[in-house]
């Protein structure tokens, strides 16, 4: 593989203008196409085989508009100056209802002046709008138009707010200032790392081209398949991080070779042949980890995993083609525009080498101390609180948060996430007054936690009855899931009771993922270990690397629990407490973490952590193969990679921390978890734990049974081509620096 990558890198360096033009045209065409033709997104949360899915399927069969393939939009009305039934206000509301009934695709409008449509104080009302034949991908635009149609009510002094039925994690996520902040922070780190503006701009430009290409592909894929709304933001986060990091690794190697007097094209060839192989293997581990989400049993998560992997593929491709092209075009000008007082990449890494030597002299003590610190960081993970996020955790002042609070005040917290109960009947019934229907209603009403059961609806076949059930609990309250279980436990002769709706679907999703999590973890760990085994032909190193990555995951989950589950940092990351909270609750209020987030974080972090493992191990192996002294090899490997890995980690952390400012709670949880894990991984784990264990293992690090050695294909991550080529001295100076 190294020979192929070397030839590819050399060709790109010699034909830089062609490669650069092709990438710019490709990125522009893909992004332009997604902008011109649109980037359809979906929030298909179907979970085959679950009770909530069965209820949803039954909803489609003859229950009229607004169920199944239709849609429902709700508008909240609030009159601060008096009751809605005041003659002037009532007339204005009725004018708004007439305008709503005339809107396209609207087939039924239920006004507030009905049973259950107005609060007990007569100041909060609810308009229900049922639709059919509309474009589900444009629900936000349709809702905005419907809200605008209610302007007659606003003219009468009534507040009109559109209620979103989805959770904050379901909202369409659009790019914004977080990406700009992340790129700016990364540029600052690169300037300090390299000391020149030109060198700092190479990884930034490469990453932007990579992200643009990936987002363009993802946007166009939305026309032929369901693309989750979260895909764009996740691809941007991961694509920026790995795109800048991979280019950084290559650029650092290239500049050191140039400093040793190697000609430009030859330096690029060697760089791509060596560090390019590490990039390919590192990217492969990220893609493997994301692809394993296909086993999670949740279609949304499965699609989100492999689509996010597109950004990683783009990052790898730009790193081994566009970066060499830019380096070939720039030549020695890559070191132009030096920043005063910054030495940049010219340091020899003696500080990190000194740390490696210090660890090598006391491995047992370093190992014990590292384990204790990491255990303390991971311990809070035991308190991790999983659950659905409702609009009560949205940004203070947002329309969805305001609608949530009005709904809870006027109709109870459970009205923000009603349950849809569909009962299959043993025989056909004529109408909702049938004794069997009455019996179903009574049984559901007697379930603890049920606040209200709406008038039942019987489908056209007379074989199913639908009940809208409001519980005493908000959708994010764990007790709401208990009510779901109690209703499902209702037993009547010949009647099958199924519960759907947001709360039931998220409960089933959590149960399904909890069931599949061990399988996903096992597959990711085994496949990643196998990839490392192919790369290094060292089974102990491969297994140890997988274990080290699991440790960094513990740090991520511990940090998430501290910030969100215990509430110690929820306000620091911009989460707003409920309006009704006490003073103490506003200081420390817990926020549930969506049930799919830990599994997604596991896949992403396992892959990203493996990047640093690959780069450190390749440097240690090169040094060990040169002189055979294990402790010295560990020190030299840490010395030659410490500065680069630290810079790469700082960039990753900067990018992920920038996304914490994003208003969406789901993005905040990912930002906190990813930043914490990368910071711990690049410092405690790669700086202390990994070197200590490698020193203690000695020659066992690179031991491989002869039978296994014969079976493994002859692959190389880094450096084999250079070992057979002329001028080996610069390589010795580079690795041993």
PELINKA-V790504 format. One record per residue. RES is the residue in one letter. PHI is phi in whole degrees, 0 to 359 (* if undefined). OMEGA is omega in whole degrees, 0 to 359 (* if undefined). Layout:
res	phi	omega
RES	PHI	OMEGA
RES	PHI	OMEGA
//
This chain:
res	phi	omega
X	*	181
X	298	180
X	295	178
X	298	180
X	297	178
X	298	178
X	296	179
X	297	180
X	297	179
X	296	179
X	297	180
X	297	179
X	294	181
X	281	182
X	240	186
X	300	183
X	295	180
X	295	181
X	297	179
X	299	180
X	297	180
X	298	181
X	292	180
X	296	179
X	295	181
X	297	180
X	297	179
X	296	181
X	293	181
X	294	179
X	293	178
X	298	178
X	298	180
X	291	178
X	285	181
X	288	184
X	269	180
X	89	178
X	235	183
X	300	177
X	234	184
X	223	174
X	233	181
X	290	182
X	254	178
X	297	179
X	229	185
X	306	176
X	88	180
X	262	180
X	292	179
X	297	178
X	292	177
X	299	178
X	297	180
X	296	179
X	296	179
X	293	179
X	298	183
X	283	190
X	258	167
X	83	179
X	260	175
X	88	184
X	294	178
X	95	179
X	244	177
X	66	187
X	278	178
X	275	179
X	182	180
X	229	174
X	239	180
X	242	174
X	242	177
X	265	177
X	247	178
X	221	178
X	250	183
X	284	187
X	263	181
X	166	184
X	290	178
X	291	183
X	278	172
X	305	190
X	304	182
X	294	181
X	291	181
X	297	179
X	296	179
X	294	178
X	295	180
X	294	174
X	297	178
X	296	179
X	296	179
X	297	179
X	293	179
X	295	180
X	295	180
X	271	182
X	286	179
X	300	175
X	71	179
X	277	181
X	247	179
X	200	177
X	233	177
X	259	183
X	283	182
X	283	185
X	272	180
X	215	179
X	297	180
X	81	182
X	261	182
X	220	183
X	286	183
X	295	178
X	272	175
X	65	182
X	254	180
X	240	180
X	234	183
X	231	174
X	254	177
X	254	183
X	241	178
X	259	188
X	230	177
X	205	175
X	82	180
X	271	178
X	276	182
X	298	179
X	283	180
X	244	183
X	297	180
X	297	179
X	294	180
X	295	179
X	298	178
X	298	179
X	294	178
X	294	178
X	297	178
X	297	180
X	294	180
X	271	181
X	301	176
X	303	177
X	291	178
X	296	180
X	298	179
X	270	178
X	88	181
X	263	176
X	282	179
X	239	183
X	229	177
X	280	179
X	266	176
X	270	180
X	279	183
X	268	178
X	280	178
X	303	180
X	290	181
X	266	182
X	293	178
X	293	184
X	261	181
X	244	180
X	292	184
X	198	185
X	293	181
X	301	179
X	295	180
X	295	179
X	297	180
X	299	180
X	294	180
X	297	178
X	296	178
X	297	179
X	298	179
X	298	178
X	298	181
X	295	178
X	298	178
X	292	182
X	288	185
X	259	180
X	80	179
X	226	181
X	290	182
X	297	179
X	298	181
X	295	183
X	282	182
X	300	178
X	297	180
X	296	180
X	299	180
X	299	181
X	295	179
X	295	176
X	296	179
X	298	181
X	295	179
X	299	179
X	296	180
X	297	180
X	295	177
X	297	178
X	297	181
X	297	180
X	298	180
X	289	177
X	298	180
X	299	179
X	278	183
X	240	180
X	202	179
X	281	178
X	253	181
X	299	180
X	296	182
X	281	188
X	299	183
X	298	183
X	290	179
X	293	179
X	297	179
X	293	180
X	301	183
X	290	182
X	297	178
X	296	183
X	298	184
X	287	180
X	298	179
X	291	183
X	297	182
X	298	178
X	295	178
X	298	180
X	299	180
X	293	183
X	296	179
X	298	179
X	296	182
X	297	183
X	293	177
X	290	177
X	294	176
X	299	180
X	296	178
X	274	176
X	91	179
X	285	178
X	302	189
X	302	184
X	297	178
X	295	178
X	297	179
X	296	180
X	301	181
X	295	181
X	299	182
X	289	178
X	295	184
X	261	182
X	294	177
X	297	176
X	296	177
X	296	178
X	297	180
X	298	179
X	293	179
X	297	177
X	297	178
X	298	179
X	293	178
X	296	181
X	294	177
X	300	181
X	297	180
X	292	181
X	294	180
X	295	177
X	295	176
X	298	180
X	270	185
X	285	178
X	77	182
X	232	185
X	307	180
X	300	181
X	292	179
X	300	180
X	293	180
X	299	181
X	296	186
X	284	177
X	289	175
X	298	178
X	298	178
X	299	180
X	294	178
X	289	177
X	301	179
X	299	180
X	295	179
X	294	182
X	296	179
X	293	181
X	293	184
X	266	177
X	233	184
X	289	178
X	300	176
X	302	179
X	297	180
X	295	180
X	294	177
X	293	179
X	292	183
X	284	184
X	60	179
X	285	177
X	289	175
X	299	179
X	262	182
X	283	179
X	57	179
X	294	178
X	269	182
X	303	175
X	71	177
X	248	179
X	278	177
X	69	189
X	283	182
X	281	181
X	292	185
X	271	181
X	80	182
X	296	178
X	297	179
X	290	176
X	297	177
X	296	176
X	297	178
X	299	178
X	294	178
X	299	178
X	295	183
X	296	181
X	278	182
X	218	187
X	297	183
X	295	180
X	294	178
X	296	180
X	299	182
X	296	180
X	296	180
X	297	180
X	298	180
X	296	181
X	295	180
X	294	177
X	296	178
X	295	179
X	292	184
X	276	186
X	305	180
X	300	180
X	301	178
X	296	181
X	262	182
X	301	183
X	253	179
X	261	178
X	169	181
X	286	173
X	265	175
X	255	184
X	291	175
X	293	177
X	257	178
X	289	182
X	296	178
X	301	181
X	94	178
X	286	183
X	296	181
X	295	178
X	293	179
X	297	179
X	297	179
X	301	183
X	292	177
X	296	179
X	297	181
X	295	180
X	291	185
X	276	188
X	230	179
X	99	183
X	299	182
X	291	180
X	293	178
X	283	178
X	209	182
X	295	176
X	272	175
X	252	181
X	259	178
X	240	181
X	252	174
X	275	187
X	264	183
X	290	180
X	210	182
X	292	175
X	242	185
X	280	183
X	203	184
X	287	179
X	269	180
X	298	181
X	304	180
X	294	178
X	296	178
X	300	181
X	294	177
X	298	181
X	299	181
X	297	181
X	296	180
X	291	180
X	297	183
X	277	178
X	288	178
X	300	179
X	98	177
X	273	182
X	267	186
X	202	175
X	239	181
X	288	179
X	302	183
X	292	176
X	237	179
X	258	182
X	284	187
X	296	180
X	277	181
X	75	183
X	253	178
X	219	177
X	234	182
X	246	177
X	236	171
X	263	188
X	245	176
X	256	180
X	265	177
X	277	191
X	238	176
X	293	181
X	303	181
X	277	180
X	284	181
X	300	180
X	291	177
X	295	177
X	295	177
X	295	177
X	295	177
X	302	181
X	296	181
X	294	179
X	293	178
X	295	180
X	278	178
X	300	184
X	239	176
X	228	183
X	303	176
X	77	183
X	254	175
X	254	184
X	260	180
X	236	183
X	240	176
X	239	185
X	101	186
X	301	184
X	297	181
X	295	181
X	295	180
X	292	176
X	297	179
X	295	178
X	297	179
X	297	179
X	295	181
X	296	182
X	289	176
X	297	179
X	290	184
X	267	184
X	305	179
X	303	179
X	294	181
X	298	180
X	299	181
X	298	181
X	296	181
X	298	182
X	296	183
X	294	182
X	294	178
X	294	178
X	297	178
X	296	179
X	296	177
X	293	177
X	297	176
X	295	184
X	285	188
X	245	180
X	54	183
X	219	185
X	299	181
X	292	177
X	298	181
X	296	180
X	293	181
X	297	180
X	298	178
X	298	179
X	295	179
X	299	179
X	293	177
X	296	179
X	295	178
X	295	176
X	294	177
X	301	177
X	296	180
X	296	182
X	291	176
X	297	178
X	294	178
X	301	180
X	296	180
X	297	186
X	286	189
X	257	187
X	290	177
X	272	177
X	81	183
X	292	183
X	232	184
X	297	179
X	287	181
X	295	180
X	266	173
X	92	177
X	277	182
X	258	180
X	289	175
X	301	182
X	300	185
X	278	184
X	290	174
X	285	181
X	299	180
X	295	180
X	294	179
X	288	178
X	280	182
X	228	177
X	235	184
X	279	180
X	235	178
X	293	179
X	251	182
X	308	188
X	297	181
X	273	184
X	297	181
X	302	181
X	292	178
X	295	178
X	298	179
X	302	182
X	296	183
X	294	184
X	292	179
X	299	179
X	292	181
X	293	179
X	296	180
X	294	178
X	305	183
X	292	177
X	297	181
X	298	183
X	292	178
X	291	182
X	295	179
X	297	179
X	293	179
X	295	181
X	294	178
X	302	181
X	294	181
X	294	179
X	293	182
X	281	185
X	228	174
X	77	178
X	265	188
X	296	182
X	299	178
X	294	179
X	297	178
X	297	180
X	297	180
X	293	179
X	297	178
X	293	180
X	294	183
X	280	182
X	247	187
X	303	182
X	295	182
X	292	180
X	296	178
X	296	178
X	297	179
X	297	180
X	295	178
X	299	178
X	295	178
X	303	181
X	299	180
X	299	179
X	297	183
X	289	178
X	295	179
X	301	181
X	284	176
X	295	178
X	288	180
X	296	185
X	291	184
X	281	182
X	300	180
X	298	179
X	294	177
X	299	181
X	296	177
X	295	180
X	299	180
X	295	182
X	296	181
X	293	181
X	297	181
X	296	183
X	294	180
X	295	179
X	298	179
X	293	183
X	296	185
X	280	181
X	251	185
X	297	187
X	282	182
X	285	182
X	273	185
X	232	188
X	292	181
X	297	178
X	301	181
X	297	180
X	292	180
X	291	177
X	295	182
X	292	181
X	285	177
X	60	183
X	294	179
X	297	178
X	307	188
X	251	178
X	287	176
X	212	178
X	303	183
X	298	181
X	296	178
X	288	179
X	299	179
X	289	182
X	282	186
X	286	176
X	293	184
X	274	177
X	252	178
X	216	175
X	281	188
X	203	160
X	96	187
X	293	181
X	296	181
X	293	180
X	294	183
X	262	182
X	265	179
X	288	176
X	58	180
X	285	186
X	303	179
X	302	179
X	293	179
X	295	179
X	296	181
X	296	186
X	286	183
X	274	184
X	297	*
//
